[in-house]
Amino acid sequence: MDNLIKILLVTFSLCSAVYAQEATLEGTVVDEQHIPLDLATVNLLQAKDSTVLKTAFPDGKGQYTFANVARGEYLVAAALVGYADAVSPVIQITTAAGSRNVGTLVLKNTNTVLDEVSVAAPQRPLVERKPDMLVVNVENSTLAAGNTAMDILERSPGVTVDKDDNISLMGKQGVTVMIDGKQTYLSAEQLANFLRNTDGNTIKSIELITNPSSKYDASGTAGMINIVLKKNRLAGTNGTFTLGAGYGFGHKANTSVNLNHKVGDVNVFGTYSYMNNRGGNEFDIFRSIVQENGNTDFQQYTNFNRRNRSHNYRAGIDYNTSDRNVLGVLLSGYASGNDNDNSSNTLIGRTLTVPDSTLATSSIFDGSYTSFALNVNNQFTIDTNGRKLVADVDLSRFSNHNRANYNNTFYLPSGVIKDEPLLSRSDMPTIIDIRVAKLDYTHPMGKKNKVEAGLKYSNVSSDNDMRFENQQNGSWQNDVGRTNHFLYEEQVAAAYMNYSTQLGKWGLQMGLRGEYTVSDGNSITLSNRVKRDYLDLFPSVFINYNISDDHQTGISYSKRINRPNYGNLNPFEYFLDQYTFEQGNPYLRPEYTHAFDASYTLKQKYHLSVGYNRTNDVIAESMNQDTVTKRTWVTRDNLAMQEVWYANLNLPIKVAKYWNTNTNLNAFYMGFEGPLNGDYLKQGQFAWQLRSNHTFNILSTLTAEASVNYQSSLIYSVYHIGAQWSVDAGLNKSFYDKKANLKLSVSDIFNTRIQDVRTRYNNMNTVINQKNETRVVRLTFTYSFGNLKNGARRETQSEEKSRINMP
């Protein structure tokens, strides 16, 4: 009851202030049913001769912005195939810092029906810088065709994925990954499985948000990555079909279909995709155990062979119950199966040239993953002044069932079996249930002020039951040291308020978010229970200044939290072989980050940002070893402090009429300090990342793309990570009046992406070399068909699902 009272008090008592857009001219584009038209093209015209000065593309809410418009008289025109153009009255800007709301432009349906889709619309750049985020528009990219969501994410500017599939943004871990604005609540392993089984052809764009406002969840100390899926919003019946194949370590195949049918006030839509991938990777580990009578060395060589099969689906309906209200229902989910056949040989001895023994380990994994999610959303436009109320309710379940069989056999140098093989097996079912309710309210106050407020409640429960058995005398016996049943429940109640205003050349946003958390981790097998409850306030401040039409600056501050993944709290062992495992820590505490950022934009194209992040109680991965049993394991602990200084430069350059480039350079210093495993860790290093994308318009129906990527060596916690680089390339040929496309791509052409990770800390000496399947050749065919009459759906605004840790 006390917890409920606290939740209610936080939910209904928090308020605060502030955020400001940098726009000079802003407005909304809708159809006759007041449905946002985010596929429209909006142009800023000079009033005297209708010269096009700027072009904007509305967001999912139909809203667009023109920044830094000089003094003068203008028109704003909106156009979309299948609709009559709409043009605003003449707009007079009398001061360079003037801010005007154009209002709502309504496009009327002309009932134009095309047998086939054939649209020559302006194509968005691959990398697009917006005031609060970096957007990677992968929808039409040749390099994205046929790849998985994880492949595309790894190639995004400032994003890195380590050997354990942990995602970093601008060099920092602790990223919250969202799908269509929904927080995924998945651990690194479960999220990686989902992303590697998601067809990249279903992705529209990736949004990289390094410093979110108080409107967003406070989770994610490194910021947020939002993966925006394609939405087929065309009226009538229409869709897109995709078929692809590829080869790397093994063959790959994928297909997807996207359908939409809109009649009157009802819009029905759906997407289905299937992927069948064979692949694998190589994994070598050297480690030395320091002992009084001399070191014992281990050299392990491991091969992983994988086959993944996945079915993904999304289906929904939007119904315009009135000219101001849209009700939507969305069902989504996936079902995938993973089969892994792994083998490793470990040389053990004082000297590895003549080892004392060899451990041969073979393991067979069989995993099944399923999810089902239901979203009900309602958007109510209160009046024509922009007041809006949006509600979302989400119910979802994730489940997996992993089974594994292990065979450990020791051999003498002569090749004779030393002892009887050690046979073991594991059974790991996991179920996660997520329940979320959210309400957001927007209240414009005149042309220059706006208040946003919202409430949110989430409840997540996880049931992880690992059973481990060893074969003894021909029968299976429970391994009490590894078997464990772990339950976890977490409730978060949140409230936020933002206020934004425009004061001449100054834009200001201030906000406050409060989150009250109640968590309960219960290891039934070990009789170990850890309960926590805590209230946190997360302020944010954003200040922008328009120096002139060509020069804009801004500074921002926010506080954020990263709660431990559920699996990282589970104390049982994740078995790799007789001498290697991973173990959770039930006493992990949340980490908190203070993020400062300053930015400068030149000519609305070139962007530079610098910043400083300090994280307290950072959750850091560490290695431990037992010199008696010679076992090595990985766990996570709270380290006192992590600091990151960074600078990010984004340069879009048109080299020639046929050649466009976008180069993103991220330089940073990352340092760690604090007690760890009975020693004191203090180390840091300067590092940098470069990603340069090039697009060549060879013919009107033929384009080429190339991408050069480099990451220098860096330090993360106790790990020294080596440098790596890669080159990707692709061709795109369109035909049938651009209704069909054939794309050929090759990733990591020179096969140079090799992860080299070293640890020299607290008498530990470890070297890890991992070669993933990075060089893949893909061929993808896409065909669009149907009618072209736009009836845009809004995207749901819930943000749940990102920290489930499933084995």
WOVEN-V131986 format. One record per residue. PHI is phi in whole degrees, -180 to 180 (none if undefined). Layout:
PHI, PHI
This chain:
none, -62, -63, -64, -63, -63, -61, -66, -63, -66, -61, -106, -113, -75, -155, -175, -139, 131, -165, -138, -82, -90, -68, -99, -122, -144, -172, -136, -118, -137, -95, -68, -94, 62, -90, -58, -113, -83, -95, -73, -112, -114, -116, -95, -112, -76, -63, -72, -138, 61, -67, -77, -99, -147, -128, -131, -119, -62, -86, -63, -98, 80, -92, -132, -144, -115, -94, 59, -85, -74, -60, 152, -115, -138, -125, -118, -121, -119, -142, -159, -57, 95, -134, -76, -62, -127, -129, -79, -64, -62, -111, -104, -109, -99, -132, -63, -99, -65, -121, -132, -103, -69, 94, -108, -97, -105, -95, -96, -66, -95, 60, -75, -116, -110, -64, -135, -77, -149, -125, -106, -92, -60, -92, -69, -66, -60, -118, -127, -93, -113, -55, -118, -165, -109, -112, -104, -87, -90, -56, -110, -79, -65, -69, -89, -62, 80, -85, -86, -61, -66, -59, -67, -62, -63, -97, -83, -58, 79, -104, -131, -127, -86, -63, -102, 67, -78, -98, -119, -125, 55, 86, -113, -85, 95, -91, -93, -101, -119, -116, 52, 78, -102, -67, -86, 55, -113, -72, -58, -70, -70, -65, -61, -62, -65, -69, -76, -111, -107, -66, -64, -69, -92, -98, -90, -158, -125, -105, -106, -116, -84, -142, -69, -84, -68, -66, -88, -55, -78, -71, 104, -70, -98, 111, -132, -122, -110, -93, -96, -83, -66, -123, -87, -105, -80, -71, 76, -115, -159, 178, -139, -119, -132, -139, -143, -146, -160, -151, -137, -69, -153, -78, -136, -147, -152, -150, -154, -140, -125, -123, -146, -140, -126, -135, 61, -93, -117, -127, -113, -144, -167, -140, -135, -141, -135, -133, -137, -123, -110, -166, 169, -159, -115, -142, -119, -131, -113, -145, -122, -95, -81, -132, -64, -94, 119, -79, -113, -103, -126, -124, -111, -118, -128, -120, -111, -118, -127, -135, -118, -129, -143, -119, -121, -144, -146, -149, -164, -145, -118, -131, -82, -71, -158, -73, -120, -133, -126, -110, -131, -132, -132, -113, -149, 174, -155, -141, -137, -129, -121, -117, -121, -123, -116, -143, -146, -127, -120, -85, -130, 166, -67, -134, -86, -69, -130, -69, -70, -160, -130, -101, -103, -121, -123, -142, -124, -110, -134, -124, -125, -129, -139, -149, -145, -137, -124, -124, -120, -134, -142, -119, -117, -89, -71, -154, -78, -83, 104, -68, -147, -127, -124, -124, -137, -130, -126, -130, -150, -136, -114, -145, -146, -142, -104, -124, -144, -125, -122, -131, -110, -128, -97, -121, -78, -55, -75, 95, -80, -64, -76, -137, -63, -57, -95, -104, -148, -150, -136, -137, -130, -84, -140, -132, -127, -114, -128, -131, -138, -132, -148, -138, -126, -128, -120, -136, -67, -124, 76, -91, -120, -129, -154, -117, -125, -146, -166, -127, -154, -137, -133, -136, -126, -127, -130, -123, -119, -121, -103, -119, -124, -133, -117, -89, -132, 54, 83, -128, -89, -122, -64, -94, -68, -78, -119, -69, -160, -116, -124, -113, -142, -136, -140, -120, -132, -109, -138, -145, -144, -148, -122, -129, -129, -152, -120, -119, 64, -83, -98, -118, -134, -133, -131, -152, -142, -125, -119, -133, -108, -115, -126, -129, -146, -107, -131, -89, -65, -64, -91, 54, -122, -128, -124, -111, -142, -147, -157, -113, -129, -111, -126, -80, -147, -139, -131, -126, -120, -137, -89, -69, -161, -61, -103, -136, -135, -132, -163, -132, -152, -144, -153, -113, -140, -131, -132, -82, -63, -64, -61, -66, -70, -89, -79, -78, -80, -93, -95, -81, -110, -154, -60, -117, -138, -159, -124, -138, -82, -132, -70, -102, -61, -109, -64, -106, -124, -123, -105, -115, -117, -146, -131, -136, -141, -122, -112, 55, 58, -128, -96, -129, -126, -132, -130, -166, -141, -123, -122, -115, -99, 57, -61, -82, -117, -79, -139, -108, -132, -146, -111, -71, -83, -83, 65, -90, -123, -141, -107, -142, -131, -135, -86, -99, -56, -157, -132, -129, -134, -105, -145, -141, -128, -123, -119, -125, -88, -132, -95, -71, -150, -58, -102, -131, -118, -130, -141, -118, -120, -117, -124, -117, -155, -114, -123, -131, -127, -154, 147, -64, -154, 54, 79, -125, -119, -96, -150, -157, -164, -160, -80, -146, -152, -130, -132, -137, -122, -106, -130, -121, -121, -91, -73, -133, -65, -117, -140, -129, -131, -133, -146, -138, -113, -129, -144, -131, -76, -66, -153, -117, -136, 59, -92, -100, -106, -105, -75, -73, -153, -146, -160, -131, -117, -153, -163, -127, -132, -114, -106, -154, 53, 56, 65, -84, -126, -137, -122, -120, -117, -140, -133, -98, 46, -53, -95, 55, -103, -81, -125, -90, -119, -123, -128, -132, -132, -158, 52, 65, -106, -134, -133, -129, -120, -122, -130, -115, -85, -80, -108, -92, -137, -100, -132, -128, -132, -112, -130, -134, -107, -147, 112, -89, -127, -141, -73, -142, -70, -96, -83, -90, -66, -107, -69, -128, -95, 100, -139, -130, -68, -110, -116, -69
